Amino acid sequence: MIILGFAVLGVVLGAWTAKRRKGSGADVAQYAAVYGIAFALLGLLTTLVLDRVLF
């Protein structure tokens, strides 16, 4: 669930960033996809670290 939460946060943050920079619809989609992937990877690493530390 951490991975999914991070991915959704990344998509929202990426779309907001592109809109703030006055990007077109394609820019918003690309930023959302890239931020979503990056944040999902960060969530995966967070999950792995927490799994190792707590269990």
PQR file of N, CA, C, O and H, with PARSE charges and radii, in Angstrom:
ATOM      1  N   MET A   1       0.820  -1.204   0.000 -0.4000 1.5000
ATOM      2  CA  MET A   1       0.000   0.000   0.000 -0.0000 2.0000
ATOM      3  C   MET A   1       0.862   1.264   0.000  0.5500 1.7000
ATOM      4  O   MET A   1       0.448   2.309  -0.502 -0.5500 1.4000
ATOM      5  N   ILE A   2       2.055   1.153   0.565 -0.4000 1.5000
ATOM      6  CA  ILE A   2       2.939   2.310   0.577 -0.0000 2.0000
ATOM      7  C   ILE A   2       3.328   2.680  -0.849  0.5500 1.7000
ATOM      8  O   ILE A   2       3.379   3.858  -1.202 -0.5500 1.4000
ATOM      9  H   ILE A   2       2.390   0.304   0.973  0.4000 1.0000
ATOM     10  N   ILE A   3       3.601   1.671  -1.658 -0.4000 1.5000
ATOM     11  CA  ILE A   3       4.009   1.920  -3.049 -0.0000 2.0000
ATOM     12  C   ILE A   3       2.890   2.641  -3.800  0.5500 1.7000
ATOM     13  O   ILE A   3       3.138   3.620  -4.505 -0.5500 1.4000
ATOM     14  H   ILE A   3       3.559   0.714  -1.371  0.4000 1.0000
ATOM     15  N   LEU A   4       1.686   2.164  -3.650 -0.4000 1.5000
ATOM     16  CA  LEU A   4       0.554   2.778  -4.338 -0.0000 2.0000
ATOM     17  C   LEU A   4       0.330   4.213  -3.873  0.5500 1.7000
ATOM     18  O   LEU A   4       0.048   5.096  -4.683 -0.5500 1.4000
ATOM     19  H   LEU A   4       1.485   1.369  -3.078  0.4000 1.0000
ATOM     20  N   GLY A   5       0.454   4.438  -2.588 -0.4000 1.5000
ATOM     21  CA  GLY A   5       0.301   5.795  -2.052 -0.0000 2.0000
ATOM     22  C   GLY A   5       1.348   6.748  -2.593  0.5500 1.7000
ATOM     23  O   GLY A   5       1.039   7.882  -2.962 -0.5500 1.4000
ATOM     24  H   GLY A   5       0.684   3.721  -1.930  0.4000 1.0000
ATOM     25  N   PHE A   6       2.587   6.284  -2.640 -0.4000 1.5000
ATOM     26  CA  PHE A   6       3.650   7.112  -3.190 -0.0000 2.0000
ATOM     27  C   PHE A   6       3.416   7.382  -4.670  0.5500 1.7000
ATOM     28  O   PHE A   6       3.639   8.499  -5.137 -0.5500 1.4000
ATOM     29  H   PHE A   6       2.838   5.364  -2.341  0.4000 1.0000
ATOM     30  N   ALA A   7       2.966   6.363  -5.419 -0.4000 1.5000
ATOM     31  CA  ALA A   7       2.723   6.524  -6.858 -0.0000 2.0000
ATOM     32  C   ALA A   7       1.627   7.559  -7.105  0.5500 1.7000
ATOM     33  O   ALA A   7       1.770   8.413  -7.979 -0.5500 1.4000
ATOM     34  H   ALA A   7       2.785   5.456  -5.040  0.4000 1.0000
ATOM     35  N   VAL A   8       0.545   7.490  -6.349 -0.4000 1.5000
ATOM     36  CA  VAL A   8      -0.551   8.457  -6.503 -0.0000 2.0000
ATOM     37  C   VAL A   8      -0.069   9.862  -6.144  0.5500 1.7000
ATOM     38  O   VAL A   8      -0.397  10.831  -6.828 -0.5500 1.4000
ATOM     39  H   VAL A   8       0.428   6.796  -5.638  0.4000 1.0000
ATOM     40  N   LEU A   9       0.705   9.963  -5.076 -0.4000 1.5000
ATOM     41  CA  LEU A   9       1.264  11.262  -4.693 -0.0000 2.0000
ATOM     42  C   LEU A   9       2.150  11.814  -5.805  0.5500 1.7000
ATOM     43  O   LEU A   9       2.108  13.009  -6.098 -0.5500 1.4000
ATOM     44  H   LEU A   9       0.971   9.175  -4.520  0.4000 1.0000
ATOM     45  N   GLY A  10       2.949  10.952  -6.424 -0.4000 1.5000
ATOM     46  CA  GLY A  10       3.808  11.382  -7.517 -0.0000 2.0000
ATOM     47  C   GLY A  10       3.029  11.865  -8.726  0.5500 1.7000
ATOM     48  O   GLY A  10       3.386  12.869  -9.343 -0.5500 1.4000
ATOM     49  H   GLY A  10       2.982   9.981  -6.187  0.4000 1.0000
ATOM     50  N   VAL A  11       1.957  11.144  -9.066 -0.4000 1.5000
ATOM     51  CA  VAL A  11       1.130  11.554 -10.208 -0.0000 2.0000
ATOM     52  C   VAL A  11       0.508  12.924  -9.949  0.5500 1.7000
ATOM     53  O   VAL A  11       0.518  13.789 -10.825 -0.5500 1.4000
ATOM     54  H   VAL A  11       1.667  10.328  -8.565  0.4000 1.0000
ATOM     55  N   VAL A  12      -0.020  13.115  -8.771 -0.4000 1.5000
ATOM     56  CA  VAL A  12      -0.641  14.398  -8.434 -0.0000 2.0000
ATOM     57  C   VAL A  12       0.399  15.518  -8.432  0.5500 1.7000
ATOM     58  O   VAL A  12       0.154  16.598  -8.969 -0.5500 1.4000
ATOM     59  H   VAL A  12      -0.028  12.412  -8.060  0.4000 1.0000
ATOM     60  N   LEU A  13       1.543  15.262  -7.837 -0.4000 1.5000
ATOM     61  CA  LEU A  13       2.595  16.274  -7.783 -0.0000 2.0000
ATOM     62  C   LEU A  13       3.127  16.592  -9.177  0.5500 1.7000
ATOM     63  O   LEU A  13       3.388  17.755  -9.484 -0.5500 1.4000
ATOM     64  H   LEU A  13       1.742  14.385  -7.401  0.4000 1.0000
ATOM     65  N   GLY A  14       3.291  15.582 -10.019 -0.4000 1.5000
ATOM     66  CA  GLY A  14       3.764  15.798 -11.378 -0.0000 2.0000
ATOM     67  C   GLY A  14       2.786  16.600 -12.212  0.5500 1.7000
ATOM     68  O   GLY A  14       3.186  17.513 -12.934 -0.5500 1.4000
ATOM     69  H   GLY A  14       3.079  14.638  -9.769  0.4000 1.0000
ATOM     70  N   ALA A  15       1.514  16.269 -12.121 -0.4000 1.5000
ATOM     71  CA  ALA A  15       0.499  17.015 -12.869 -0.0000 2.0000
ATOM     72  C   ALA A  15       0.431  18.460 -12.386  0.5500 1.7000
ATOM     73  O   ALA A  15       0.303  19.380 -13.193 -0.5500 1.4000
ATOM     74  H   ALA A  15       1.188  15.528 -11.534  0.4000 1.0000
ATOM     75  N   TRP A  16       0.513  18.659 -11.095 -0.4000 1.5000
ATOM     76  CA  TRP A  16       0.471  20.011 -10.541 -0.0000 2.0000
ATOM     77  C   TRP A  16       1.678  20.824 -10.998  0.5500 1.7000
ATOM     78  O   TRP A  16       1.547  22.005 -11.323 -0.5500 1.4000
ATOM     79  H   TRP A  16       0.617  17.912 -10.439  0.4000 1.0000
ATOM     80  N   THR A  17       2.858  20.193 -11.024 -0.4000 1.5000
ATOM     81  CA  THR A  17       4.071  20.872 -11.468 -0.0000 2.0000
ATOM     82  C   THR A  17       3.956  21.306 -12.926  0.5500 1.7000
ATOM     83  O   THR A  17       4.309  22.434 -13.271 -0.5500 1.4000
ATOM     84  H   THR A  17       2.964  19.234 -10.760  0.4000 1.0000
ATOM     85  N   ALA A  18       3.465  20.415 -13.775 -0.4000 1.5000
ATOM     86  CA  ALA A  18       3.333  20.745 -15.200 -0.0000 2.0000
ATOM     87  C   ALA A  18       2.309  21.858 -15.415  0.5500 1.7000
ATOM     88  O   ALA A  18       2.523  22.748 -16.239 -0.5500 1.4000
ATOM     89  H   ALA A  18       3.179  19.499 -13.494  0.4000 1.0000
ATOM     90  N   LYS A  19       1.209  21.810 -14.685 -0.4000 1.5000
ATOM     91  CA  LYS A  19       0.200  22.865 -14.826 -0.0000 2.0000
ATOM     92  C   LYS A  19       0.737  24.206 -14.336  0.5500 1.7000
ATOM     93  O   LYS A  19       0.440  25.252 -14.915 -0.5500 1.4000
ATOM     94  H   LYS A  19       1.036  21.087 -14.017  0.4000 1.0000
ATOM     95  N   ARG A  20       1.522  24.169 -13.276 -0.4000 1.5000
ATOM     96  CA  ARG A  20       2.103  25.398 -12.735 -0.0000 2.0000
ATOM     97  C   ARG A  20       3.069  26.026 -13.731  0.5500 1.7000
ATOM     98  O   ARG A  20       3.201  27.248 -13.794 -0.5500 1.4000
ATOM     99  H   ARG A  20       1.763  23.320 -12.806  0.4000 1.0000
ATOM    100  N   ARG A  21       3.749  25.177 -14.516 -0.4000 1.5000
ATOM    101  CA  ARG A  21       4.675  25.672 -15.539 -0.0000 2.0000
ATOM    102  C   ARG A  21       3.976  25.955 -16.864  0.5500 1.7000
ATOM    103  O   ARG A  21       4.630  26.204 -17.877 -0.5500 1.4000
ATOM    104  H   ARG A  21       3.643  24.184 -14.466  0.4000 1.0000
ATOM    105  N   LYS A  22       2.658  25.916 -16.853 -0.4000 1.5000
ATOM    106  CA  LYS A  22       1.819  26.209 -18.016 -0.0000 2.0000
ATOM    107  C   LYS A  22       2.083  25.255 -19.186  0.5500 1.7000
ATOM    108  O   LYS A  22       2.219  25.677 -20.334 -0.5500 1.4000
ATOM    109  H   LYS A  22       2.126  25.713 -16.031  0.4000 1.0000
ATOM    110  N   GLY A  23       2.150  23.956 -18.861 -0.4000 1.5000
ATOM    111  CA  GLY A  23       2.379  22.946 -19.886 -0.0000 2.0000
ATOM    112  C   GLY A  23       1.090  22.542 -20.580  0.5500 1.7000
ATOM    113  O   GLY A  23      -0.005  22.758 -20.060 -0.5500 1.4000
ATOM    114  H   GLY A  23       2.039  23.613 -17.928  0.4000 1.0000
ATOM    115  N   SER A  24       1.235  21.950 -21.765 -0.4000 1.5000
ATOM    116  CA  SER A  24       0.077  21.457 -22.501 -0.0000 2.0000
ATOM    117  C   SER A  24      -0.418  20.150 -21.871  0.5500 1.7000
ATOM    118  O   SER A  24       0.144  19.670 -20.887 -0.5500 1.4000
ATOM    119  H   SER A  24       2.124  21.774 -22.187  0.4000 1.0000
ATOM    120  N   GLY A  25      -1.453  19.599 -22.442 -0.4000 1.5000
ATOM    121  CA  GLY A  25      -2.000  18.349 -21.916 -0.0000 2.0000
ATOM    122  C   GLY A  25      -0.992  17.212 -21.973  0.5500 1.7000
ATOM    123  O   GLY A  25      -0.926  16.388 -21.061 -0.5500 1.4000
ATOM    124  H   GLY A  25      -1.910  19.989 -23.241  0.4000 1.0000
ATOM    125  N   ALA A  26      -0.208  17.166 -23.044 -0.4000 1.5000
ATOM    126  CA  ALA A  26       0.820  16.131 -23.167 -0.0000 2.0000
ATOM    127  C   ALA A  26       1.915  16.318 -22.117  0.5500 1.7000
ATOM    128  O   ALA A  26       2.445  15.342 -21.586 -0.5500 1.4000
ATOM    129  H   ALA A  26      -0.262  17.836 -23.785  0.4000 1.0000
ATOM    130  N   ASP A  27       2.247  17.556 -21.826 -0.4000 1.5000
ATOM    131  CA  ASP A  27       3.244  17.832 -20.785 -0.0000 2.0000
ATOM    132  C   ASP A  27       2.744  17.354 -19.426  0.5500 1.7000
ATOM    133  O   ASP A  27       3.487  16.744 -18.657 -0.5500 1.4000
ATOM    134  H   ASP A  27       1.817  18.349 -22.257  0.4000 1.0000
ATOM    135  N   VAL A  28       1.493  17.636 -19.146 -0.4000 1.5000
ATOM    136  CA  VAL A  28       0.904  17.223 -17.863 -0.0000 2.0000
ATOM    137  C   VAL A  28       0.928  15.702 -17.754  0.5500 1.7000
ATOM    138  O   VAL A  28       1.278  15.165 -16.703 -0.5500 1.4000
ATOM    139  H   VAL A  28       0.890  18.132 -19.771  0.4000 1.0000
ATOM    140  N   ALA A  29       0.562  15.004 -18.824 -0.4000 1.5000
ATOM    141  CA  ALA A  29       0.561  13.540 -18.799 -0.0000 2.0000
ATOM    142  C   ALA A  29       1.968  12.986 -18.619  0.5500 1.7000
ATOM    143  O   ALA A  29       2.167  12.028 -17.872 -0.5500 1.4000
ATOM    144  H   ALA A  29       0.278  15.440 -19.678  0.4000 1.0000
ATOM    145  N   GLN A  30       2.946  13.582 -19.298 -0.4000 1.5000
ATOM    146  CA  GLN A  30       4.317  13.089 -19.194 -0.0000 2.0000
ATOM    147  C   GLN A  30       4.882  13.331 -17.794  0.5500 1.7000
ATOM    148  O   GLN A  30       5.496  12.437 -17.212 -0.5500 1.4000
ATOM    149  H   GLN A  30       2.785  14.361 -19.905  0.4000 1.0000
ATOM    150  N   TYR A  31       4.682  14.515 -17.258 -0.4000 1.5000
ATOM    151  CA  TYR A  31       5.154  14.805 -15.909 -0.0000 2.0000
ATOM    152  C   TYR A  31       4.489  13.867 -14.900  0.5500 1.7000
ATOM    153  O   TYR A  31       5.151  13.352 -13.998 -0.5500 1.4000
ATOM    154  H   TYR A  31       4.183  15.242 -17.731  0.4000 1.0000
ATOM    155  N   ALA A  32       3.189  13.647 -15.050 -0.4000 1.5000
ATOM    156  CA  ALA A  32       2.472  12.767 -14.132 -0.0000 2.0000
ATOM    157  C   ALA A  32       3.028  11.345 -14.203  0.5500 1.7000
ATOM    158  O   ALA A  32       3.202  10.698 -13.170 -0.5500 1.4000
ATOM    159  H   ALA A  32       2.651  14.065 -15.782  0.4000 1.0000
ATOM    160  N   ALA A  33       3.307  10.857 -15.409 -0.4000 1.5000
ATOM    161  CA  ALA A  33       3.830   9.498 -15.563 -0.0000 2.0000
ATOM    162  C   ALA A  33       5.227   9.369 -14.961  0.5500 1.7000
ATOM    163  O   ALA A  33       5.510   8.415 -14.237 -0.5500 1.4000
ATOM    164  H   ALA A  33       3.166  11.383 -16.248  0.4000 1.0000
ATOM    165  N   VAL A  34       6.093  10.324 -15.260 -0.4000 1.5000
ATOM    166  CA  VAL A  34       7.472  10.249 -14.761 -0.0000 2.0000
ATOM    167  C   VAL A  34       7.513  10.392 -13.245  0.5500 1.7000
ATOM    168  O   VAL A  34       8.208   9.630 -12.573 -0.5500 1.4000
ATOM    169  H   VAL A  34       5.863  11.099 -15.849  0.4000 1.0000
ATOM    170  N   TYR A  35       6.793  11.338 -12.709 -0.4000 1.5000
ATOM    171  CA  TYR A  35       6.761  11.511 -11.258 -0.0000 2.0000
ATOM    172  C   TYR A  35       6.129  10.290 -10.591  0.5500 1.7000
ATOM    173  O   TYR A  35       6.580   9.858  -9.531 -0.5500 1.4000
ATOM    174  H   TYR A  35       6.229  11.957 -13.255  0.4000 1.0000
ATOM    175  N   GLY A  36       5.091   9.737 -11.207 -0.4000 1.5000
ATOM    176  CA  GLY A  36       4.459   8.547 -10.646 -0.0000 2.0000
ATOM    177  C   GLY A  36       5.417   7.373 -10.573  0.5500 1.7000
ATOM    178  O   GLY A  36       5.467   6.676  -9.559 -0.5500 1.4000
ATOM    179  H   GLY A  36       4.724  10.088 -12.069  0.4000 1.0000
ATOM    180  N   ILE A  37       6.183   7.146 -11.641 -0.4000 1.5000
ATOM    181  CA  ILE A  37       7.161   6.052 -11.642 -0.0000 2.0000
ATOM    182  C   ILE A  37       8.254   6.297 -10.607  0.5500 1.7000
ATOM    183  O   ILE A  37       8.625   5.391  -9.860 -0.5500 1.4000
ATOM    184  H   ILE A  37       6.142   7.712 -12.464  0.4000 1.0000
ATOM    185  N   ALA A  38       8.766   7.523 -10.567 -0.4000 1.5000
ATOM    186  CA  ALA A  38       9.840   7.840  -9.625 -0.0000 2.0000
ATOM    187  C   ALA A  38       9.377   7.670  -8.178  0.5500 1.7000
ATOM    188  O   ALA A  38      10.097   7.106  -7.354 -0.5500 1.4000
ATOM    189  H   ALA A  38       8.465   8.258 -11.173  0.4000 1.0000
ATOM    190  N   PHE A  39       8.188   8.154  -7.877 -0.4000 1.5000
ATOM    191  CA  PHE A  39       7.684   8.037  -6.510 -0.0000 2.0000
ATOM    192  C   PHE A  39       7.331   6.582  -6.172  0.5500 1.7000
ATOM    193  O   PHE A  39       7.466   6.170  -5.020 -0.5500 1.4000
ATOM    194  H   PHE A  39       7.603   8.612  -8.547  0.4000 1.0000
ATOM    195  N   ALA A  40       6.884   5.808  -7.151 -0.4000 1.5000
ATOM    196  CA  ALA A  40       6.616   4.389  -6.910 -0.0000 2.0000
ATOM    197  C   ALA A  40       7.909   3.654  -6.562  0.5500 1.7000
ATOM    198  O   ALA A  40       7.916   2.796  -5.679 -0.5500 1.4000
ATOM    199  H   ALA A  40       6.774   6.142  -8.087  0.4000 1.0000
ATOM    200  N   LEU A  41       8.996   3.983  -7.249 -0.4000 1.5000
ATOM    201  CA  LEU A  41      10.285   3.379  -6.913 -0.0000 2.0000
ATOM    202  C   LEU A  41      10.739   3.792  -5.518  0.5500 1.7000
ATOM    203  O   LEU A  41      11.286   2.979  -4.773 -0.5500 1.4000
ATOM    204  H   LEU A  41       8.990   4.679  -7.966  0.4000 1.0000
ATOM    205  N   LEU A  42      10.513   5.045  -5.169 -0.4000 1.5000
ATOM    206  CA  LEU A  42      10.833   5.500  -3.820 -0.0000 2.0000
ATOM    207  C   LEU A  42       9.982   4.762  -2.782  0.5500 1.7000
ATOM    208  O   LEU A  42      10.473   4.405  -1.711 -0.5500 1.4000
ATOM    209  H   LEU A  42      10.069   5.705  -5.774  0.4000 1.0000
ATOM    210  N   GLY A  43       8.719   4.540  -3.102 -0.4000 1.5000
ATOM    211  CA  GLY A  43       7.849   3.776  -2.206 -0.0000 2.0000
ATOM    212  C   GLY A  43       8.283   2.332  -2.080  0.5500 1.7000
ATOM    213  O   GLY A  43       8.178   1.745  -1.003 -0.5500 1.4000
ATOM    214  H   GLY A  43       8.320   4.831  -3.972  0.4000 1.0000
ATOM    215  N   LEU A  44       8.771   1.746  -3.172 -0.4000 1.5000
ATOM    216  CA  LEU A  44       9.284   0.374  -3.126 -0.0000 2.0000
ATOM    217  C   LEU A  44      10.490   0.289  -2.204  0.5500 1.7000
ATOM    218  O   LEU A  44      10.580  -0.618  -1.376 -0.5500 1.4000
ATOM    219  H   LEU A  44       8.856   2.223  -4.047  0.4000 1.0000
ATOM    220  N   LEU A  45      11.416   1.230  -2.344 -0.4000 1.5000
ATOM    221  CA  LEU A  45      12.587   1.240  -1.466 -0.0000 2.0000
ATOM    222  C   LEU A  45      12.185   1.437  -0.005  0.5500 1.7000
ATOM    223  O   LEU A  45      12.742   0.799   0.888 -0.5500 1.4000
ATOM    224  H   LEU A  45      11.343   1.967  -3.016  0.4000 1.0000
ATOM    225  N   THR A  46      11.226   2.313   0.233 -0.4000 1.5000
ATOM    226  CA  THR A  46      10.743   2.544   1.591 -0.0000 2.0000
ATOM    227  C   THR A  46      10.129   1.267   2.168  0.5500 1.7000
ATOM    228  O   THR A  46      10.364   0.928   3.328 -0.5500 1.4000
ATOM    229  H   THR A  46      10.773   2.832  -0.492  0.4000 1.0000
ATOM    230  N   THR A  47       9.351   0.569   1.360 -0.4000 1.5000
ATOM    231  CA  THR A  47       8.736  -0.678   1.802 -0.0000 2.0000
ATOM    232  C   THR A  47       9.791  -1.725   2.136  0.5500 1.7000
ATOM    233  O   THR A  47       9.690  -2.415   3.150 -0.5500 1.4000
ATOM    234  H   THR A  47       9.161   0.844   0.417  0.4000 1.0000
ATOM    235  N   LEU A  48      10.796  -1.841   1.288 -0.4000 1.5000
ATOM    236  CA  LEU A  48      11.861  -2.821   1.535 -0.0000 2.0000
ATOM    237  C   LEU A  48      12.634  -2.505   2.807  0.5500 1.7000
ATOM    238  O   LEU A  48      12.945  -3.406   3.586 -0.5500 1.4000
ATOM    239  H   LEU A  48      10.878  -1.280   0.464  0.4000 1.0000
ATOM    240  N   VAL A  49      12.942  -1.239   3.019 -0.4000 1.5000
ATOM    241  CA  VAL A  49      13.672  -0.848   4.230 -0.0000 2.0000
ATOM    242  C   VAL A  49      12.829  -1.119   5.465  0.5500 1.7000
ATOM    243  O   VAL A  49      13.328  -1.657   6.454 -0.5500 1.4000
ATOM    244  H   VAL A  49      12.689  -0.507   2.386  0.4000 1.0000
ATOM    245  N   LEU A  50      11.561  -0.750   5.415 -0.4000 1.5000
ATOM    246  CA  LEU A  50      10.692  -0.992   6.574 -0.0000 2.0000
ATOM    247  C   LEU A  50      10.518  -2.482   6.840  0.5500 1.7000
ATOM    248  O   LEU A  50      10.455  -2.904   7.995 -0.5500 1.4000
ATOM    249  H   LEU A  50      11.156  -0.313   4.613  0.4000 1.0000
ATOM    250  N   ASP A  51      10.440  -3.272   5.790 -0.4000 1.5000
ATOM    251  CA  ASP A  51      10.309  -4.716   5.963 -0.0000 2.0000
ATOM    252  C   ASP A  51      11.548  -5.304   6.635  0.5500 1.7000
ATOM    253  O   ASP A  51      11.437  -6.164   7.509 -0.5500 1.4000
ATOM    254  H   ASP A  51      10.491  -2.929   4.852  0.4000 1.0000
ATOM    255  N   ARG A  52      12.716  -4.843   6.229 -0.4000 1.5000
ATOM    256  CA  ARG A  52      13.955  -5.342   6.809 -0.0000 2.0000
ATOM    257  C   ARG A  52      14.117  -4.890   8.263  0.5500 1.7000
ATOM    258  O   ARG A  52      14.600  -5.648   9.105 -0.5500 1.4000
ATOM    259  H   ARG A  52      12.806  -4.144   5.519  0.4000 1.0000
ATOM    260  N   VAL A  53      13.719  -3.674   8.546 -0.4000 1.5000
ATOM    261  CA  VAL A  53      13.918  -3.130   9.894 -0.0000 2.0000
ATOM    262  C   VAL A  53      12.894  -3.713  10.873  0.5500 1.7000
ATOM    263  O   VAL A  53      13.243  -4.037  12.008 -0.5500 1.4000
ATOM    264  H   VAL A  53      13.327  -3.059   7.862  0.4000 1.0000
ATOM    265  N   LEU A  54      11.648  -3.847  10.448 -0.4000 1.5000
ATOM    266  CA  LEU A  54      10.600  -4.253  11.373 -0.0000 2.0000
ATOM    267  C   LEU A  54      10.468  -5.760  11.519  0.5500 1.7000
ATOM    268  O   LEU A  54       9.967  -6.240  12.536 -0.5500 1.4000
ATOM    269  H   LEU A  54      11.364  -3.584   9.526  0.4000 1.0000
ATOM    270  N   PHE A  55      10.910  -6.515  10.517 -0.4000 1.5000
ATOM    271  CA  PHE A  55      10.738  -7.970  10.588 -0.0000 2.0000
ATOM    272  C   PHE A  55      12.063  -8.612  10.491  0.5500 1.7000
ATOM    273  O   PHE A  55      12.159  -9.838  10.529 -0.5500 1.4000
ATOM    274  H   PHE A  55      11.318  -6.125   9.691  0.4000 1.0000
TER
END
